[in-house]
Amino acid sequence: MFALMQSTRTQSLHLFIDPPTGLKAVVAIHSEQLGPAMGGCRYLPYADDESAMTDAIRLAQGMSYKAALAGLPMGGGKAVIVRNPHVENRAALFEAFGRFVDTLQGRFITAVDSGTSTLDMDCIAQATPYVTSTTASGDPSPHAALGVFAGIRATSMARLGSDNLEGLRVAVQGLGNVGYALAEQLHAAGAELLVSDLDAGKVRLAVEQLNAHPVAHEALLSTPCDIFAPCGVGPVLNGQSVMQLRCAAVAGSANNQLTTLQVADQLESRGILYAPDYVINAGGLIYVALTHRGEGLGTITAHLARIPSRLTEVFAHAQAEKRSPARVAQMLAERLLYG
């Protein structure tokens, strides 16, 4: 684990258990260079403890890059709570996690993420002020989706020569809070939707409400489309899956879409434009960070509006340097973080 921390320049890793509630939690703080570390709290099952720690470290690095490129005065961190099959008192578990967050004395601020809700954040808030996206401050998912939608338009302009999405085939993988909100916006813009999710009910809802075409989860990668939008959990693009893609561009809300940077090079060699995840999906972080600082909707909207221009900047650098946008985005972020 130290080797992974060193390779990602992760500053610290914190572990916490609370036997009465069954809590097993990890907080990775990647950087506090630009401000206190901020990152969502995931509540998911993991194969083993090492997988949970690895996930936290990699996600924290992405949060640092995301905050830096979005121009936010925040560092990057991530929390992971290992989800057990049976939890007697969910509220008590999250309150215990809040006590853990409070011991970090403001170095880390948490928020909603995969597997958690604004109600869970309310429980955390019983024990610490270092939390946002409570029911009072609001769910960041709609703002994350707005940013991704704007980023998809910028990606379409860069790869297809137009930001008009009418008639474009967009494959949305994952219909969670952000994925479904994004699908709604794409449908309103006239895009043809191909959707998949492990939850059959969400797929049926998209078919009924958005006239979407259902595609088996394992078949979506190889289904012809203009834009593939990964919006689920975990890396979906590896050396094998990239070769299945039949799209012009990849642009979605999921974090850590690439298993390695070499996968980004594969996309580049195949002529598939990649919108770096921590650039296009910054809307949620922008919302929670600025809400926590007491900023109004106007300031939040202005920050969201910068996502397409930042993406366009990354694409322009990548084209000029004949490099993957993923490598360019990392270079720009690390320049802001480390000089």
Kinemage of the C-alpha trace (Angstrom):
@kinemage 1
@onewidth
@group {chain A} dominant
@subgroup {mainchain}
@vectorlist {calphas} color= white
{ca met a 1} P 0.000 0.000 0.000
{ca phe a 2} L 2.928 2.344 0.672
{ca ala a 3} L 4.119 1.794 -2.904
{ca leu a 4} L 0.707 2.850 -4.257
{ca met a 5} L 0.695 5.897 -1.970
{ca gln a 6} L 4.138 6.860 -3.184
{ca ser a 7} L 3.334 6.390 -6.874
{ca thr a 8} L 0.162 8.486 -6.580
{ca arg a 9} L 1.752 11.051 -4.212
{ca thr a 10} L -0.933 10.357 -1.632
{ca gln a 11} L -0.259 12.304 1.556
{ca ser a 12} L -1.891 10.080 4.185
{ca leu a 13} L -4.197 7.105 4.724
{ca his a 14} L -6.487 6.830 7.756
{ca leu a 15} L -8.275 3.681 8.972
{ca phe a 16} L -11.057 3.505 11.536
{ca ile a 17} L -13.196 0.783 13.094
{ca asp a 18} L -16.156 1.038 15.433
{ca pro a 19} L -17.105 -2.459 16.647
{ca pro a 20} L -20.524 -1.484 18.115
{ca thr a 21} L -21.786 -0.339 14.705
{ca gly a 22} L -19.599 -2.587 12.535
{ca leu a 23} L -17.975 0.425 10.873
{ca lys a 24} L -14.815 -0.163 8.833
{ca ala a 25} L -13.795 3.059 7.129
{ca val a 26} L -10.895 4.425 5.089
{ca val a 27} L -10.055 8.062 4.371
{ca ala a 28} L -7.314 8.825 1.847
{ca ile a 29} L -5.984 12.383 1.757
{ca his a 30} L -4.124 12.899 -1.483
{ca ser a 31} L -3.258 16.586 -1.279
{ca glu a 32} L -3.909 19.675 0.829
{ca gln a 33} L -1.773 21.878 -1.388
{ca leu a 34} L -4.677 24.044 -2.577
{ca gly a 35} L -6.909 23.712 0.493
{ca pro a 36} L -8.564 21.138 2.756
{ca ala a 37} L -9.133 17.766 1.115
{ca met a 38} L -12.698 17.161 -0.041
{ca gly a 39} L -14.197 13.938 -1.322
{ca gly a 40} L -17.304 11.826 -1.268
{ca cys a 41} L -18.025 8.912 1.052
{ca arg a 42} L -18.576 5.593 -0.733
{ca tyr a 43} L -20.573 2.822 0.936
{ca leu a 44} L -19.994 -0.307 -1.118
{ca pro a 45} L -19.052 -3.955 -0.644
{ca tyr a 46} L -15.404 -4.781 -1.357
{ca ala a 47} L -13.707 -8.109 -2.013
{ca asp a 48} L -11.143 -7.387 0.706
{ca asp a 49} L -9.702 -4.557 2.798
{ca glu a 50} L -6.865 -3.913 0.349
{ca ser a 51} L -9.394 -3.282 -2.444
{ca ala a 52} L -11.145 -0.683 -0.285
{ca met a 53} L -7.900 1.126 0.481
{ca thr a 54} L -6.791 1.014 -3.155
{ca asp a 55} L -10.113 2.469 -4.270
{ca ala a 56} L -9.853 5.295 -1.729
{ca ile a 57} L -6.293 6.180 -2.777
{ca arg a 58} L -6.991 6.231 -6.512
{ca leu a 59} L -10.217 8.198 -6.097
{ca ala a 60} L -8.505 10.727 -3.814
{ca gln a 61} L -5.880 11.393 -6.478
{ca gly a 62} L -8.635 12.025 -9.022
{ca met a 63} L -10.308 14.447 -6.616
{ca ser a 64} L -7.099 16.478 -6.301
{ca tyr a 65} L -6.818 16.703 -10.074
{ca lys a 66} L -10.523 17.517 -10.370
{ca ala a 67} L -10.378 20.359 -7.841
{ca ala a 68} L -7.206 21.815 -9.349
{ca leu a 69} L -8.520 21.853 -12.926
{ca ala a 70} L -11.882 23.242 -11.786
{ca gly a 71} L -10.123 26.166 -10.089
{ca leu a 72} L -11.386 25.259 -6.615
{ca pro a 73} L -9.462 26.117 -3.421
{ca met a 74} L -9.677 22.499 -2.274
{ca gly a 75} L -7.458 19.482 -2.035
{ca gly a 76} L -8.428 15.915 -2.860
{ca gly a 77} L -9.540 13.104 -0.596
{ca lys a 78} L -11.916 10.161 -0.526
{ca ala a 79} L -13.750 8.118 2.059
{ca val a 80} L -14.747 4.484 1.729
{ca ile a 81} L -16.968 2.583 4.147
{ca val a 82} L -16.955 -1.181 3.632
{ca arg a 83} L -20.559 -2.291 3.327
{ca asn a 84} L -21.541 -5.447 5.199
{ca pro a 85} L -24.521 -7.567 4.112
{ca his a 86} L -26.354 -6.864 7.388
{ca val a 87} L -26.285 -3.544 9.210
{ca glu a 88} L -28.384 -3.214 12.349
{ca asn a 89} L -28.400 0.580 12.569
{ca arg a 90} L -27.339 2.515 9.475
{ca ala a 91} L -27.826 5.898 11.166
{ca ala a 92} L -25.526 4.911 14.048
{ca leu a 93} L -22.900 3.650 11.593
{ca phe a 94} L -22.780 6.965 9.728
{ca glu a 95} L -22.769 8.951 12.962
{ca ala a 96} L -19.752 6.890 14.037
{ca phe a 97} L -18.121 7.726 10.719
{ca gly a 98} L -18.819 11.388 11.460
{ca arg a 99} L -16.868 11.066 14.692
{ca phe a 100} L -13.990 9.618 12.688
{ca val a 101} L -14.090 12.533 10.208
{ca asp a 102} L -14.107 14.975 13.117
{ca thr a 103} L -10.814 13.579 14.452
{ca leu a 104} L -9.160 14.850 11.251
{ca gln a 105} L -9.958 18.409 12.411
{ca gly a 106} L -11.050 19.840 9.068
{ca arg a 107} L -8.293 18.341 6.947
{ca phe a 108} L -10.986 16.287 5.189
{ca ile a 109} L -14.542 17.273 4.268
{ca thr a 110} L -16.861 14.534 3.070
{ca ala a 111} L -19.962 14.416 0.876
{ca val a 112} L -22.414 12.055 -0.773
{ca asp a 113} L -21.095 9.418 -3.190
{ca ser a 114} L -21.926 5.966 -4.539
{ca gly a 115} L -24.031 4.066 -2.025
{ca thr a 116} L -24.714 7.055 0.231
{ca ser a 117} L -27.476 9.652 0.418
{ca thr a 118} L -28.190 13.100 1.795
{ca leu a 119} L -29.852 11.372 4.777
{ca asp a 120} L -26.566 9.588 5.514
{ca met a 121} L -24.803 12.956 5.389
{ca asp a 122} L -27.342 14.242 7.939
{ca cys a 123} L -26.232 11.452 10.278
{ca ile a 124} L -22.564 12.350 9.754
{ca ala a 125} L -23.437 15.975 10.481
{ca gln a 126} L -24.603 14.946 13.968
{ca ala a 127} L -20.950 14.405 14.857
{ca thr a 128} L -18.951 16.831 12.680
{ca pro a 129} L -19.307 20.074 10.714
{ca tyr a 130} L -16.927 18.732 8.066
{ca val a 131} L -19.637 17.364 5.775
{ca thr a 132} L -21.763 18.717 2.951
{ca ser a 133} L -24.543 17.534 0.578
{ca thr a 134} L -26.867 17.096 3.550
{ca thr a 135} L -30.616 17.431 2.982
{ca ala a 136} L -30.235 21.134 3.832
{ca ser a 137} L -27.450 21.782 1.306
{ca gly a 138} L -28.852 19.510 -1.396
{ca asp a 139} L -27.936 16.576 -3.630
{ca pro a 140} L -25.033 17.385 -6.007
{ca ser a 141} L -26.130 14.816 -8.614
{ca pro a 142} L -28.141 17.215 -10.835
{ca his a 143} L -25.179 19.599 -10.971
{ca ala a 144} L -22.796 16.758 -11.793
{ca ala a 145} L -25.103 15.753 -14.648
{ca leu a 146} L -25.296 19.345 -15.922
{ca gly a 147} L -21.513 19.496 -16.104
{ca val a 148} L -21.246 16.152 -17.905
{ca phe a 149} L -23.946 17.168 -20.383
{ca ala a 150} L -22.058 20.382 -21.189
{ca gly a 151} L -18.864 18.334 -21.485
{ca ile a 152} L -20.501 15.899 -23.906
{ca arg a 153} L -21.485 18.834 -26.120
{ca ala a 154} L -17.871 20.070 -26.060
{ca thr a 155} L -16.631 16.550 -26.843
{ca ser a 156} L -19.085 16.259 -29.724
{ca met a 157} L -17.877 19.576 -31.118
{ca ala a 158} L -14.237 18.471 -30.905
{ca arg a 159} L -14.768 15.017 -32.406
{ca leu a 160} L -17.830 15.366 -34.635
{ca gly a 161} L -17.723 19.050 -35.545
{ca ser a 162} L -21.012 20.049 -33.898
{ca asp a 163} L -22.380 20.426 -30.396
{ca asn a 164} L -25.927 19.703 -31.591
{ca leu a 165} L -26.798 16.357 -30.007
{ca glu a 166} L -30.045 15.819 -31.904
{ca gly a 167} L -30.024 12.382 -33.505
{ca leu a 168} L -26.708 11.342 -31.918
{ca arg a 169} L -26.582 7.829 -30.480
{ca val a 170} L -25.343 8.010 -26.891
{ca ala a 171} L -24.776 4.822 -24.891
{ca val a 172} L -25.245 5.496 -21.175
{ca gln a 173} L -23.764 2.800 -18.945
{ca gly a 174} L -25.222 3.138 -15.454
{ca leu a 175} L -28.466 4.867 -14.491
{ca gly a 176} L -27.739 6.005 -10.964
{ca asn a 177} L -28.532 9.506 -9.741
{ca val a 178} L -26.089 11.190 -12.129
{ca gly a 179} L -26.502 8.742 -15.015
{ca tyr a 180} L -30.288 9.028 -15.090
{ca ala a 181} L -30.231 12.829 -14.781
{ca leu a 182} L -27.751 12.921 -17.665
{ca ala a 183} L -29.979 10.617 -19.743
{ca glu a 184} L -32.898 12.998 -19.148
{ca gln a 185} L -30.885 15.941 -20.455
{ca leu a 186} L -29.642 13.985 -23.465
{ca his a 187} L -33.211 12.940 -24.282
{ca ala a 188} L -34.389 16.560 -24.043
{ca ala a 189} L -31.611 17.509 -26.491
{ca gly a 190} L -32.872 14.952 -29.018
{ca ala a 191} L -30.216 12.282 -28.583
{ca glu a 192} L -31.037 8.631 -29.204
{ca leu a 193} L -30.338 6.738 -25.989
{ca leu a 194} L -28.928 3.252 -25.532
{ca val a 195} L -28.943 2.313 -21.844
{ca ser a 196} L -27.823 -0.423 -19.512
{ca asp a 197} L -27.849 -0.905 -15.761
{ca leu a 198} L -27.673 -3.872 -13.435
{ca asp a 199} L -30.984 -2.652 -11.998
{ca ala a 200} L -33.635 -3.743 -14.513
{ca gly a 201} L -36.156 -1.339 -12.961
{ca lys a 202} L -34.041 1.675 -13.860
{ca val a 203} L -33.704 0.448 -17.427
{ca arg a 204} L -37.490 0.009 -17.708
{ca leu a 205} L -37.993 3.538 -16.393
{ca ala a 206} L -35.614 4.946 -19.016
{ca val a 207} L -37.420 3.016 -21.748
{ca glu a 208} L -40.803 4.328 -20.608
{ca gln a 209} L -39.843 7.919 -19.827
{ca leu a 210} L -36.997 8.611 -22.240
{ca asn a 211} L -37.769 6.302 -25.162
{ca ala a 212} L -34.405 4.636 -24.545
{ca his a 213} L -33.282 1.387 -26.145
{ca pro a 214} L -32.258 -1.238 -23.569
{ca val a 215} L -28.990 -3.064 -24.183
{ca ala a 216} L -27.594 -5.947 -22.153
{ca his a 217} L -24.926 -4.721 -19.751
{ca glu a 218} L -22.195 -6.909 -21.257
{ca ala a 219} L -23.124 -5.874 -24.826
{ca leu a 220} L -23.185 -2.088 -24.459
{ca leu a 221} L -19.444 -1.619 -24.962
{ca ser a 222} L -19.554 -3.182 -28.425
{ca thr a 223} L -22.821 -1.555 -29.540
{ca pro a 224} L -22.259 1.048 -32.293
{ca cys a 225} L -22.852 4.603 -31.077
{ca asp a 226} L -21.472 8.108 -31.418
{ca ile a 227} L -20.610 8.640 -27.751
{ca phe a 228} L -20.109 6.072 -25.007
{ca ala a 229} L -20.929 7.557 -21.575
{ca pro a 230} L -19.710 5.419 -18.649
{ca cys a 231} L -21.685 6.505 -15.577
{ca gly a 232} L -21.294 3.524 -13.260
{ca val a 233} L -18.770 2.587 -10.578
{ca gly a 234} L -15.207 1.456 -11.144
{ca pro a 235} L -12.869 1.261 -14.132
{ca val a 236} L -14.621 -0.035 -17.248
{ca leu a 237} L -11.910 0.718 -19.814
{ca asn a 238} L -9.025 -1.715 -19.945
{ca gly a 239} L -6.858 -3.183 -22.670
{ca gln a 240} L -9.540 -5.675 -23.673
{ca ser a 241} L -12.709 -3.593 -23.337
{ca val a 242} L -11.268 -0.676 -25.334
{ca met a 243} L -10.911 -2.958 -28.328
{ca gln a 244} L -14.656 -3.672 -28.198
{ca leu a 245} L -15.687 -0.020 -28.435
{ca arg a 246} L -17.455 1.127 -31.587
{ca cys a 247} L -17.823 4.832 -30.868
{ca ala a 248} L -16.273 8.176 -31.786
{ca ala a 249} L -15.769 9.405 -28.231
{ca val a 250} L -15.946 8.430 -24.555
{ca ala a 251} L -17.454 11.027 -22.228
{ca gly a 252} L -19.233 10.128 -18.987
{ca ser a 253} L -19.614 10.779 -15.279
{ca ala a 254} L -17.849 7.732 -13.802
{ca asn a 255} L -14.665 8.192 -11.787
{ca asn a 256} L -11.488 6.248 -12.606
{ca gln a 257} L -12.746 5.058 -15.990
{ca leu a 258} L -9.275 3.956 -17.136
{ca thr a 259} L -7.366 1.118 -15.519
{ca thr a 260} L -4.071 2.709 -16.647
{ca leu a 261} L -2.878 5.633 -18.753
{ca gln a 262} L -1.808 3.123 -21.391
{ca val a 263} L -5.504 2.487 -22.011
{ca ala a 264} L -5.862 6.177 -22.883
{ca asp a 265} L -3.097 5.706 -25.450
{ca gln a 266} L -5.043 2.794 -26.925
{ca leu a 267} L -8.124 4.989 -27.274
{ca glu a 268} L -6.000 7.629 -28.990
{ca ser a 269} L -4.514 5.116 -31.407
{ca arg a 270} L -8.026 3.939 -32.317
{ca gly a 271} L -9.175 7.490 -33.030
{ca ile a 272} L -11.585 7.540 -30.071
{ca leu a 273} L -11.593 10.905 -28.271
{ca tyr a 274} L -11.493 10.551 -24.489
{ca ala a 275} L -12.897 13.231 -22.179
{ca pro a 276} L -10.837 12.858 -18.966
{ca asp a 277} L -13.218 11.861 -16.190
{ca tyr a 278} L -11.996 14.301 -13.566
{ca val a 279} L -12.458 17.197 -16.000
{ca ile a 280} L -15.912 16.382 -17.355
{ca asn a 281} L -17.444 15.190 -14.070
{ca ala a 282} L -16.330 18.107 -11.877
{ca gly a 283} L -19.865 19.508 -11.502
{ca gly a 284} L -20.665 17.583 -8.337
{ca leu a 285} L -17.464 18.665 -6.603
{ca ile a 286} L -18.012 22.259 -7.709
{ca tyr a 287} L -21.465 22.211 -6.159
{ca val a 288} L -20.500 20.656 -2.811
{ca ala a 289} L -17.293 22.683 -2.423
{ca leu a 290} L -18.884 26.046 -3.136
{ca thr a 291} L -22.028 25.236 -1.147
{ca his a 292} L -19.849 24.336 1.842
{ca arg a 293} L -18.123 27.706 1.478
{ca gly a 294} L -21.474 29.488 1.473
{ca glu a 295} L -21.394 30.560 -2.182
{ca gly a 296} L -24.612 31.268 -4.058
{ca leu a 297} L -26.092 29.589 -7.127
{ca gly a 298} L -24.690 32.268 -9.452
{ca thr a 299} L -21.106 31.484 -8.456
{ca ile a 300} L -21.767 27.747 -8.742
{ca thr a 301} L -23.303 28.153 -12.215
{ca ala a 302} L -20.334 30.250 -13.365
{ca his a 303} L -17.925 27.524 -12.251
{ca leu a 304} L -19.979 24.826 -13.973
{ca ala a 305} L -19.846 26.834 -17.188
{ca arg a 306} L -16.043 26.486 -17.227
{ca ile a 307} L -16.127 22.707 -17.698
{ca pro a 308} L -16.588 22.777 -21.507
{ca ser a 309} L -13.847 25.392 -21.981
{ca arg a 310} L -11.425 23.400 -19.830
{ca leu a 311} L -12.193 20.278 -21.860
{ca thr a 312} L -11.713 22.198 -25.110
{ca glu a 313} L -8.348 23.409 -23.796
{ca val a 314} L -7.315 19.827 -22.992
{ca phe a 315} L -8.422 18.608 -26.427
{ca ala a 316} L -6.506 21.411 -28.173
{ca his a 317} L -3.303 20.606 -26.259
{ca ala a 318} L -3.735 16.914 -27.010
{ca gln a 319} L -4.212 17.506 -30.727
{ca ala a 320} L -1.238 19.863 -30.951
{ca glu a 321} L 1.029 17.523 -29.012
{ca lys a 322} L -0.374 14.307 -30.521
{ca arg a 323} L -0.976 12.923 -27.033
{ca ser a 324} L -3.929 11.447 -25.227
{ca pro a 325} L -6.208 14.009 -23.506
{ca ala a 326} L -5.793 11.925 -20.338
{ca arg a 327} L -2.041 12.542 -20.285
{ca val a 328} L -2.522 16.244 -21.037
{ca ala a 329} L -5.093 16.628 -18.240
{ca gln a 330} L -2.765 14.923 -15.758
{ca met a 331} L 0.109 17.189 -16.801
{ca leu a 332} L -2.016 20.327 -16.370
{ca ala a 333} L -3.334 19.191 -12.978
{ca glu a 334} L 0.090 18.262 -11.631
{ca arg a 335} L 1.483 21.591 -12.819
{ca leu a 336} L -1.167 23.345 -10.689
{ca leu a 337} L -0.527 21.059 -7.705
{ca tyr a 338} L 3.241 20.746 -7.749
{ca gly a 339} L 4.470 23.589 -9.946
